[in-house]
């Protein structure tokens, strides 16, 4: 079943928020309940480091196998959810933290 394409900016924004919610909801399952983020501060519930911590990055990469594009898209959705919780930065620090490690 094909999803409906948003026809307004508001509908597109809501669709993106929903995509982020689904991605965050799936984190516990993808990480087997280990090194999952604590919200709204987005630190690791396992080791206390900024999330995604190194163990979470490894587990997420393993879960996606060779599909780096899929992993980048997934982390982009998680990033979209995180920016609503985290303070605004001008340096791109949040993007680097959530998405650029996927390379």
HELIX and SHEET records of a PDB file:
HELIX    1   1 UNK A    9  UNK A   25  1                                  17    
HELIX    2   2 UNK A   27  UNK A   30  1                                   4    
HELIX    3   3 UNK A   54  UNK A   64  1                                  11    
HELIX    4   4 UNK A   68  UNK A   82  1                                  15    
HELIX    5   5 UNK A   93  UNK A   98  1                                   6    
HELIX    6   6 UNK A  100  UNK A  102  5                                   3    
SHEET    1   A 2 UNK A  37  UNK A  38  0                                        
SHEET    2   A 2 UNK A  43  UNK A  44 -1                                        
END                                                                             
